């Protein structure tokens, strides 16, 4: 029994000694980290950024309890306008911070990074978290109010831009519909024009047909009329006269009748006969000799 109690006592002493060693080791690492941070702050004040950055990194790697090293390195990046690196270090500082004061400063600077990147919604949340850790800080309160105002303005502009995009889209669709309607109306107009042309051709054909029917009818009527005239000519008149073709044609004014022409021809033949008889009588007597000489 005494032996068992002794063993437990030894284990307890060993554990205590181990814990004490761990604590001392952590304290030593923290002190080393703080010294490196102090050196980095000095080098940064002397504008030796690269050496300061290296010492800040060493300080962070030496102790996970030193929230000052990442915070100061974040501030150095922020002043160099390397905002993505700065945000990472401020976030690391907020996670390592054990006091509300350190948490407040880390979240406040995270809000500043978001403001630089115009991420106002995230900035509002960061400042809000900073105020939870220190509600009386006037600078954080001012930045928080400014972030909310800029966020509202950004949302209004975004809403306006979205509305303009929707309007442009609607106008584009309306124009597309108008163009389709115009094309459709033009197509209907061409169809209507074609229909009108077909109707006109059809009407012209019908008119020609009607004219042809009328011409055939007129020709038929003329033919029938001529037949009727012939029929009428063959028909004796009511007074019992001879047929028109058997009647002697009456001489027109200043025109000789057949008998007069016959008498005239006979008189001309008699006259010509007398002349011929005289000429024959002269031939019997002999021709007169011409004595005169032609010159």
TORFI-546967 format. One record per residue (C-alpha): z, y negated, x; residue number from 1. Coordinates in Angstrom, 3 decimals. Layout:
<mardos>
<mardo zz="Z" yy="Y" xx="X" seq="NUM"/>
...
</mardos>
This chain:
<mardos>
<mardo zz="0.000" yy="0.000" xx="0.000" seq="1"/>
<mardo zz="0.950" yy="-2.434" xx="2.738" seq="2"/>
<mardo zz="-2.209" yy="-1.460" xx="4.538" seq="3"/>
<mardo zz="-4.327" yy="-2.324" xx="1.462" seq="4"/>
<mardo zz="-2.661" yy="-5.702" xx="1.066" seq="5"/>
<mardo zz="-3.319" yy="-6.420" xx="4.717" seq="6"/>
<mardo zz="-7.003" yy="-5.609" xx="4.325" seq="7"/>
<mardo zz="-7.348" yy="-7.921" xx="1.324" seq="8"/>
<mardo zz="-5.605" yy="-10.645" xx="3.299" seq="9"/>
<mardo zz="-8.016" yy="-10.258" xx="6.157" seq="10"/>
<mardo zz="-11.021" yy="-10.414" xx="3.825" seq="11"/>
<mardo zz="-9.677" yy="-13.577" xx="2.250" seq="12"/>
<mardo zz="-9.130" yy="-15.184" xx="5.580" seq="13"/>
<mardo zz="-12.645" yy="-14.245" xx="6.666" seq="14"/>
<mardo zz="-14.171" yy="-15.651" xx="3.489" seq="15"/>
<mardo zz="-12.215" yy="-18.850" xx="3.832" seq="16"/>
<mardo zz="-13.287" yy="-19.180" xx="7.410" seq="17"/>
<mardo zz="-16.905" yy="-18.540" xx="6.430" seq="18"/>
<mardo zz="-16.801" yy="-21.103" xx="3.657" seq="19"/>
<mardo zz="-15.149" yy="-23.550" xx="5.982" seq="20"/>
<mardo zz="-17.907" yy="-22.957" xx="8.495" seq="21"/>
<mardo zz="-20.582" yy="-23.465" xx="5.872" seq="22"/>
<mardo zz="-18.980" yy="-26.693" xx="4.792" seq="23"/>
<mardo zz="-18.740" yy="-27.892" xx="8.343" seq="24"/>
<mardo zz="-22.361" yy="-26.875" xx="8.929" seq="25"/>
<mardo zz="-23.494" yy="-28.799" xx="5.834" seq="26"/>
<mardo zz="-21.472" yy="-31.791" xx="6.890" seq="27"/>
<mardo zz="-23.018" yy="-31.634" xx="10.325" seq="28"/>
<mardo zz="-26.537" yy="-31.356" xx="8.849" seq="29"/>
<mardo zz="-25.849" yy="-34.213" xx="6.498" seq="30"/>
<mardo zz="-24.600" yy="-36.381" xx="9.321" seq="31"/>
<mardo zz="-27.661" yy="-35.530" xx="11.376" seq="32"/>
<mardo zz="-29.885" yy="-36.369" xx="8.380" seq="33"/>
<mardo zz="-28.127" yy="-39.678" xx="7.926" seq="34"/>
<mardo zz="-28.519" yy="-40.529" xx="11.605" seq="35"/>
<mardo zz="-32.239" yy="-39.734" xx="11.406" seq="36"/>
<mardo zz="-32.470" yy="-41.886" xx="8.297" seq="37"/>
<mardo zz="-30.783" yy="-44.730" xx="10.123" seq="38"/>
<mardo zz="-33.229" yy="-44.359" xx="13.010" seq="39"/>
<mardo zz="-36.171" yy="-44.305" xx="10.563" seq="40"/>
<mardo zz="-34.886" yy="-47.457" xx="8.850" seq="41"/>
<mardo zz="-34.699" yy="-49.182" xx="12.219" seq="42"/>
<mardo zz="-38.195" yy="-48.119" xx="13.234" seq="43"/>
<mardo zz="-39.538" yy="-49.175" xx="9.852" seq="44"/>
<mardo zz="-37.999" yy="-52.613" xx="10.277" seq="45"/>
<mardo zz="-39.794" yy="-52.805" xx="13.609" seq="46"/>
<mardo zz="-43.109" yy="-51.979" xx="11.823" seq="47"/>
<mardo zz="-43.306" yy="-48.584" xx="13.512" seq="48"/>
<mardo zz="-44.343" yy="-46.784" xx="10.334" seq="49"/>
<mardo zz="-45.574" yy="-43.520" xx="11.849" seq="50"/>
<mardo zz="-42.348" yy="-42.883" xx="13.801" seq="51"/>
<mardo zz="-40.257" yy="-43.937" xx="10.828" seq="52"/>
<mardo zz="-42.179" yy="-41.534" xx="8.576" seq="53"/>
<mardo zz="-41.579" yy="-38.689" xx="11.046" seq="54"/>
<mardo zz="-37.812" yy="-39.339" xx="11.185" seq="55"/>
<mardo zz="-37.577" yy="-39.597" xx="7.392" seq="56"/>
<mardo zz="-39.248" yy="-36.215" xx="7.114" seq="57"/>
<mardo zz="-36.839" yy="-34.712" xx="9.670" seq="58"/>
<mardo zz="-33.905" yy="-36.190" xx="7.820" seq="59"/>
<mardo zz="-35.093" yy="-34.655" xx="4.542" seq="60"/>
<mardo zz="-35.585" yy="-31.243" xx="6.167" seq="61"/>
<mardo zz="-32.071" yy="-31.328" xx="7.770" seq="62"/>
<mardo zz="-30.136" yy="-31.822" xx="4.568" seq="63"/>
<mardo zz="-30.859" yy="-31.391" xx="0.898" seq="64"/>
<mardo zz="-27.903" yy="-33.608" xx="0.071" seq="65"/>
<mardo zz="-29.328" yy="-36.775" xx="1.605" seq="66"/>
<mardo zz="-31.041" yy="-38.558" xx="-1.322" seq="67"/>
<mardo zz="-31.391" yy="-41.760" xx="0.707" seq="68"/>
<mardo zz="-34.015" yy="-40.338" xx="3.078" seq="69"/>
<mardo zz="-36.610" yy="-39.474" xx="0.417" seq="70"/>
<mardo zz="-35.854" yy="-42.669" xx="-1.479" seq="71"/>
<mardo zz="-36.409" yy="-44.834" xx="1.637" seq="72"/>
<mardo zz="-39.543" yy="-42.879" xx="2.549" seq="73"/>
<mardo zz="-40.800" yy="-43.440" xx="-1.005" seq="74"/>
<mardo zz="-40.162" yy="-47.140" xx="-0.642" seq="75"/>
<mardo zz="-42.112" yy="-47.132" xx="2.636" seq="76"/>
<mardo zz="-45.059" yy="-45.428" xx="0.940" seq="77"/>
<mardo zz="-44.798" yy="-47.851" xx="-1.988" seq="78"/>
<mardo zz="-45.056" yy="-50.844" xx="0.355" seq="79"/>
<mardo zz="-48.101" yy="-49.214" xx="1.948" seq="80"/>
<mardo zz="-49.566" yy="-48.843" xx="-1.589" seq="81"/>
<mardo zz="-49.693" yy="-45.081" xx="-1.203" seq="82"/>
<mardo zz="-48.408" yy="-44.669" xx="-4.742" seq="83"/>
<mardo zz="-48.937" yy="-40.933" xx="-5.202" seq="84"/>
<mardo zz="-46.846" yy="-40.142" xx="-2.094" seq="85"/>
<mardo zz="-44.272" yy="-42.715" xx="-3.145" seq="86"/>
<mardo zz="-43.872" yy="-41.183" xx="-6.581" seq="87"/>
<mardo zz="-43.278" yy="-37.725" xx="-5.080" seq="88"/>
<mardo zz="-40.479" yy="-39.007" xx="-2.843" seq="89"/>
<mardo zz="-38.826" yy="-41.031" xx="-5.632" seq="90"/>
<mardo zz="-38.879" yy="-37.960" xx="-7.846" seq="91"/>
<mardo zz="-37.317" yy="-35.921" xx="-5.031" seq="92"/>
<mardo zz="-34.625" yy="-38.576" xx="-4.610" seq="93"/>
<mardo zz="-33.819" yy="-38.508" xx="-8.335" seq="94"/>
<mardo zz="-33.326" yy="-34.733" xx="-8.152" seq="95"/>
<mardo zz="-31.093" yy="-34.936" xx="-5.052" seq="96"/>
<mardo zz="-29.067" yy="-37.916" xx="-6.223" seq="97"/>
<mardo zz="-25.477" yy="-37.132" xx="-7.155" seq="98"/>
<mardo zz="-24.492" yy="-40.569" xx="-8.417" seq="99"/>
<mardo zz="-25.825" yy="-42.542" xx="-11.379" seq="100"/>
<mardo zz="-26.503" yy="-45.491" xx="-9.122" seq="101"/>
<mardo zz="-28.861" yy="-43.420" xx="-6.941" seq="102"/>
<mardo zz="-30.505" yy="-41.883" xx="-10.010" seq="103"/>
<mardo zz="-30.987" yy="-45.337" xx="-11.507" seq="104"/>
<mardo zz="-32.745" yy="-46.642" xx="-8.389" seq="105"/>
<mardo zz="-35.002" yy="-43.563" xx="-8.158" seq="106"/>
<mardo zz="-36.121" yy="-43.759" xx="-11.814" seq="107"/>
<mardo zz="-36.553" yy="-47.531" xx="-11.602" seq="108"/>
<mardo zz="-38.977" yy="-47.152" xx="-8.684" seq="109"/>
<mardo zz="-40.760" yy="-44.280" xx="-10.411" seq="110"/>
<mardo zz="-41.333" yy="-46.730" xx="-13.266" seq="111"/>
<mardo zz="-42.759" yy="-49.230" xx="-10.770" seq="112"/>
<mardo zz="-45.262" yy="-46.645" xx="-9.511" seq="113"/>
<mardo zz="-46.393" yy="-45.940" xx="-13.090" seq="114"/>
<mardo zz="-46.830" yy="-49.677" xx="-13.669" seq="115"/>
<mardo zz="-49.061" yy="-49.941" xx="-10.589" seq="116"/>
<mardo zz="-51.199" yy="-47.090" xx="-11.913" seq="117"/>
<mardo zz="-51.281" yy="-48.692" xx="-15.406" seq="118"/>
<mardo zz="-49.624" yy="-45.600" xx="-16.860" seq="119"/>
<mardo zz="-47.503" yy="-47.724" xx="-19.156" seq="120"/>
<mardo zz="-46.297" yy="-44.937" xx="-21.430" seq="121"/>
<mardo zz="-44.850" yy="-43.024" xx="-18.463" seq="122"/>
<mardo zz="-43.418" yy="-46.272" xx="-17.074" seq="123"/>
<mardo zz="-41.558" yy="-46.889" xx="-20.353" seq="124"/>
<mardo zz="-39.979" yy="-43.415" xx="-20.137" seq="125"/>
<mardo zz="-39.028" yy="-43.891" xx="-16.467" seq="126"/>
<mardo zz="-37.373" yy="-47.269" xx="-17.110" seq="127"/>
<mardo zz="-35.638" yy="-45.827" xx="-20.137" seq="128"/>
<mardo zz="-34.134" yy="-43.067" xx="-17.951" seq="129"/>
<mardo zz="-33.097" yy="-45.661" xx="-15.361" seq="130"/>
<mardo zz="-31.284" yy="-47.670" xx="-18.058" seq="131"/>
<mardo zz="-29.418" yy="-44.549" xx="-19.154" seq="132"/>
<mardo zz="-27.894" yy="-44.460" xx="-15.691" seq="133"/>
<mardo zz="-27.333" yy="-48.223" xx="-15.442" seq="134"/>
<mardo zz="-27.766" yy="-50.097" xx="-18.768" seq="135"/>
<mardo zz="-26.697" yy="-53.435" xx="-17.291" seq="136"/>
<mardo zz="-29.446" yy="-53.794" xx="-14.688" seq="137"/>
<mardo zz="-31.443" yy="-56.874" xx="-15.744" seq="138"/>
<mardo zz="-34.467" yy="-56.121" xx="-13.581" seq="139"/>
<mardo zz="-34.861" yy="-52.678" xx="-15.161" seq="140"/>
<mardo zz="-34.451" yy="-54.157" xx="-18.638" seq="141"/>
<mardo zz="-37.129" yy="-56.752" xx="-17.917" seq="142"/>
<mardo zz="-39.525" yy="-54.131" xx="-16.535" seq="143"/>
<mardo zz="-38.829" yy="-51.906" xx="-19.529" seq="144"/>
<mardo zz="-39.727" yy="-54.700" xx="-21.992" seq="145"/>
<mardo zz="-42.851" yy="-55.587" xx="-19.991" seq="146"/>
<mardo zz="-43.975" yy="-51.945" xx="-19.910" seq="147"/>
<mardo zz="-43.611" yy="-51.673" xx="-23.709" seq="148"/>
<mardo zz="-45.656" yy="-54.836" xx="-24.221" seq="149"/>
<mardo zz="-48.406" yy="-53.673" xx="-21.881" seq="150"/>
<mardo zz="-48.388" yy="-50.251" xx="-23.537" seq="151"/>
<mardo zz="-48.888" yy="-51.840" xx="-26.974" seq="152"/>
<mardo zz="-51.749" yy="-53.944" xx="-25.646" seq="153"/>
<mardo zz="-53.311" yy="-50.894" xx="-23.995" seq="154"/>
<mardo zz="-53.053" yy="-48.870" xx="-27.195" seq="155"/>
<mardo zz="-54.608" yy="-51.707" xx="-29.216" seq="156"/>
<mardo zz="-57.509" yy="-51.955" xx="-26.760" seq="157"/>
<mardo zz="-57.949" yy="-48.200" xx="-26.809" seq="158"/>
<mardo zz="-57.953" yy="-48.231" xx="-30.593" seq="159"/>
<mardo zz="-60.497" yy="-51.046" xx="-30.579" seq="160"/>
<mardo zz="-62.702" yy="-49.183" xx="-28.101" seq="161"/>
<mardo zz="-62.472" yy="-46.035" xx="-30.200" seq="162"/>
<mardo zz="-63.416" yy="-48.047" xx="-33.282" seq="163"/>
<mardo zz="-66.384" yy="-49.565" xx="-31.441" seq="164"/>
<mardo zz="-67.489" yy="-46.094" xx="-30.358" seq="165"/>
<mardo zz="-67.188" yy="-44.874" xx="-33.939" seq="166"/>
<mardo zz="-69.136" yy="-47.899" xx="-35.183" seq="167"/>
<mardo zz="-71.856" yy="-47.333" xx="-32.590" seq="168"/>
<mardo zz="-71.969" yy="-43.676" xx="-33.545" seq="169"/>
<mardo zz="-72.186" yy="-44.585" xx="-37.242" seq="170"/>
<mardo zz="-74.870" yy="-47.199" xx="-36.523" seq="171"/>
<mardo zz="-76.796" yy="-44.662" xx="-34.496" seq="172"/>
<mardo zz="-76.552" yy="-42.134" xx="-37.302" seq="173"/>
<mardo zz="-77.544" yy="-44.788" xx="-39.866" seq="174"/>
<mardo zz="-80.523" yy="-45.786" xx="-37.734" seq="175"/>
<mardo zz="-81.456" yy="-42.144" xx="-37.403" seq="176"/>
<mardo zz="-81.254" yy="-41.739" xx="-41.196" seq="177"/>
<mardo zz="-83.359" yy="-44.882" xx="-41.668" seq="178"/>
<mardo zz="-85.970" yy="-43.603" xx="-39.260" seq="179"/>
<mardo zz="-86.030" yy="-40.260" xx="-41.044" seq="180"/>
<mardo zz="-86.345" yy="-42.025" xx="-44.413" seq="181"/>
<mardo zz="-89.114" yy="-44.233" xx="-43.014" seq="182"/>
<mardo zz="-90.995" yy="-41.235" xx="-41.672" seq="183"/>
<mardo zz="-90.503" yy="-39.482" xx="-44.977" seq="184"/>
<mardo zz="-91.743" yy="-42.523" xx="-46.934" seq="185"/>
<mardo zz="-94.755" yy="-42.836" xx="-44.639" seq="186"/>
<mardo zz="-95.491" yy="-39.182" xx="-45.196" seq="187"/>
<mardo zz="-95.147" yy="-39.618" xx="-48.951" seq="188"/>
<mardo zz="-97.427" yy="-42.685" xx="-48.750" seq="189"/>
<mardo zz="-100.072" yy="-40.676" xx="-46.919" seq="190"/>
<mardo zz="-99.753" yy="-37.895" xx="-49.478" seq="191"/>
<mardo zz="-100.007" yy="-40.448" xx="-52.255" seq="192"/>
<mardo zz="-103.032" yy="-42.011" xx="-50.587" seq="193"/>
<mardo zz="-104.614" yy="-38.593" xx="-50.242" seq="194"/>
<mardo zz="-103.821" yy="-37.884" xx="-53.885" seq="195"/>
<mardo zz="-105.357" yy="-41.215" xx="-54.865" seq="196"/>
<mardo zz="-108.419" yy="-40.395" xx="-52.780" seq="197"/>
<mardo zz="-108.656" yy="-36.999" xx="-54.414" seq="198"/>
<mardo zz="-108.200" yy="-38.578" xx="-57.848" seq="199"/>
<mardo zz="-110.892" yy="-41.152" xx="-56.996" seq="200"/>
<mardo zz="-113.274" yy="-38.439" xx="-55.798" seq="201"/>
<mardo zz="-112.498" yy="-36.436" xx="-58.863" seq="202"/>
<mardo zz="-113.072" yy="-39.482" xx="-61.057" seq="203"/>
<mardo zz="-116.340" yy="-40.304" xx="-59.258" seq="204"/>
<mardo zz="-117.430" yy="-36.726" xx="-59.745" seq="205"/>
<mardo zz="-116.571" yy="-36.899" xx="-63.394" seq="206"/>
<mardo zz="-118.423" yy="-40.234" xx="-63.704" seq="207"/>
<mardo zz="-121.453" yy="-38.762" xx="-61.978" seq="208"/>
<mardo zz="-121.229" yy="-35.768" xx="-64.225" seq="209"/>
<mardo zz="-120.961" yy="-38.023" xx="-67.277" seq="210"/>
<mardo zz="-123.901" yy="-40.095" xx="-66.059" seq="211"/>
<mardo zz="-125.856" yy="-36.926" xx="-65.409" seq="212"/>
<mardo zz="-125.012" yy="-35.669" xx="-68.872" seq="213"/>
<mardo zz="-126.016" yy="-39.003" xx="-70.324" seq="214"/>
<mardo zz="-129.264" yy="-38.969" xx="-68.296" seq="215"/>
<mardo zz="-130.027" yy="-35.449" xx="-69.447" seq="216"/>
<mardo zz="-129.238" yy="-36.503" xx="-72.941" seq="217"/>
<mardo zz="-131.470" yy="-39.570" xx="-72.641" seq="218"/>
<mardo zz="-134.262" yy="-37.485" xx="-71.126" seq="219"/>
<mardo zz="-133.845" yy="-35.007" xx="-73.875" seq="220"/>
<mardo zz="-133.802" yy="-37.779" xx="-76.414" seq="221"/>
<mardo zz="-136.924" yy="-39.308" xx="-74.801" seq="222"/>
<mardo zz="-138.577" yy="-35.968" xx="-74.828" seq="223"/>
<mardo zz="-137.532" yy="-35.449" xx="-78.356" seq="224"/>
<mardo zz="-138.695" yy="-38.990" xx="-79.164" seq="225"/>
<mardo zz="-142.112" yy="-38.350" xx="-77.654" seq="226"/>
<mardo zz="-142.375" yy="-35.202" xx="-79.623" seq="227"/>
<mardo zz="-141.433" yy="-37.091" xx="-82.686" seq="228"/>
<mardo zz="-144.079" yy="-39.739" xx="-81.863" seq="229"/>
<mardo zz="-146.734" yy="-37.060" xx="-81.469" seq="230"/>
<mardo zz="-145.516" yy="-35.499" xx="-84.626" seq="231"/>
<mardo zz="-145.734" yy="-38.856" xx="-86.326" seq="232"/>
<mardo zz="-149.252" yy="-39.459" xx="-84.948" seq="233"/>
<mardo zz="-150.448" yy="-36.134" xx="-86.295" seq="234"/>
<mardo zz="-148.938" yy="-36.915" xx="-89.643" seq="235"/>
<mardo zz="-151.425" yy="-38.732" xx="-92.005" seq="236"/>
<mardo zz="-150.355" yy="-42.071" xx="-93.329" seq="237"/>
<mardo zz="-149.264" yy="-42.534" xx="-96.869" seq="238"/>
<mardo zz="-152.545" yy="-44.378" xx="-97.841" seq="239"/>
<mardo zz="-154.784" yy="-41.355" xx="-97.153" seq="240"/>
<mardo zz="-156.598" yy="-42.936" xx="-94.119" seq="241"/>
<mardo zz="-158.176" yy="-40.840" xx="-91.382" seq="242"/>
<mardo zz="-156.249" yy="-39.762" xx="-88.348" seq="243"/>
<mardo zz="-155.800" yy="-42.606" xx="-85.796" seq="244"/>
<mardo zz="-157.939" yy="-40.870" xx="-83.102" seq="245"/>
<mardo zz="-160.900" yy="-40.473" xx="-85.558" seq="246"/>
<mardo zz="-160.982" yy="-44.142" xx="-86.485" seq="247"/>
<mardo zz="-163.564" yy="-46.388" xx="-84.731" seq="248"/>
<mardo zz="-161.888" yy="-48.789" xx="-82.385" seq="249"/>
<mardo zz="-162.380" yy="-52.361" xx="-83.405" seq="250"/>
<mardo zz="-163.869" yy="-54.571" xx="-80.632" seq="251"/>
<mardo zz="-161.454" yy="-56.920" xx="-78.995" seq="252"/>
<mardo zz="-162.252" yy="-60.643" xx="-78.963" seq="253"/>
<mardo zz="-165.035" yy="-61.540" xx="-76.373" seq="254"/>
<mardo zz="-165.839" yy="-57.838" xx="-75.976" seq="255"/>
<mardo zz="-169.337" yy="-56.372" xx="-76.889" seq="256"/>
<mardo zz="-169.529" yy="-53.522" xx="-79.249" seq="257"/>
<mardo zz="-171.280" yy="-50.297" xx="-78.350" seq="258"/>
<mardo zz="-174.338" yy="-51.257" xx="-80.397" seq="259"/>
<mardo zz="-174.590" yy="-54.647" xx="-78.741" seq="260"/>
<mardo zz="-174.376" yy="-53.064" xx="-75.284" seq="261"/>
<mardo zz="-177.062" yy="-50.577" xx="-76.313" seq="262"/>
<mardo zz="-179.389" yy="-53.365" xx="-77.512" seq="263"/>
<mardo zz="-178.797" yy="-55.366" xx="-74.345" seq="264"/>
<mardo zz="-179.649" yy="-52.420" xx="-72.116" seq="265"/>
<mardo zz="-182.868" yy="-51.822" xx="-74.089" seq="266"/>
<mardo zz="-183.901" yy="-55.483" xx="-73.728" seq="267"/>
<mardo zz="-183.295" yy="-55.312" xx="-69.961" seq="268"/>
<mardo zz="-185.389" yy="-52.179" xx="-69.683" seq="269"/>
<mardo zz="-188.280" yy="-53.934" xx="-71.560" seq="270"/>
<mardo zz="-188.056" yy="-56.967" xx="-69.281" seq="271"/>
<mardo zz="-188.042" yy="-54.835" xx="-66.181" seq="272"/>
<mardo zz="-191.076" yy="-52.933" xx="-67.533" seq="273"/>
<mardo zz="-193.002" yy="-56.223" xx="-67.942" seq="274"/>
<mardo zz="-192.201" yy="-57.301" xx="-64.393" seq="275"/>
<mardo zz="-193.364" yy="-53.972" xx="-63.046" seq="276"/>
<mardo zz="-196.671" yy="-54.209" xx="-64.907" seq="277"/>
<mardo zz="-197.371" yy="-57.677" xx="-63.371" seq="278"/>
<mardo zz="-196.663" yy="-56.391" xx="-59.878" seq="279"/>
<mardo zz="-198.989" yy="-53.460" xx="-60.369" seq="280"/>
<mardo zz="-201.775" yy="-55.816" xx="-61.561" seq="281"/>
<mardo zz="-201.451" yy="-57.965" xx="-58.396" seq="282"/>
<mardo zz="-201.743" yy="-54.928" xx="-56.110" seq="283"/>
<mardo zz="-205.099" yy="-54.068" xx="-57.718" seq="284"/>
<mardo zz="-206.600" yy="-57.552" xx="-56.925" seq="285"/>
<mardo zz="-205.578" yy="-57.392" xx="-53.222" seq="286"/>
<mardo zz="-203.245" yy="-59.303" xx="-51.136" seq="287"/>
<mardo zz="-204.017" yy="-62.899" xx="-50.009" seq="288"/>
<mardo zz="-204.957" yy="-63.217" xx="-46.281" seq="289"/>
<mardo zz="-202.886" yy="-65.582" xx="-44.300" seq="290"/>
<mardo zz="-205.015" yy="-67.702" xx="-41.842" seq="291"/>
<mardo zz="-202.316" yy="-69.856" xx="-40.377" seq="292"/>
<mardo zz="-201.046" yy="-68.873" xx="-37.011" seq="293"/>
<mardo zz="-197.431" yy="-68.340" xx="-36.455" seq="294"/>
<mardo zz="-196.057" yy="-70.442" xx="-33.635" seq="295"/>
</mardos>
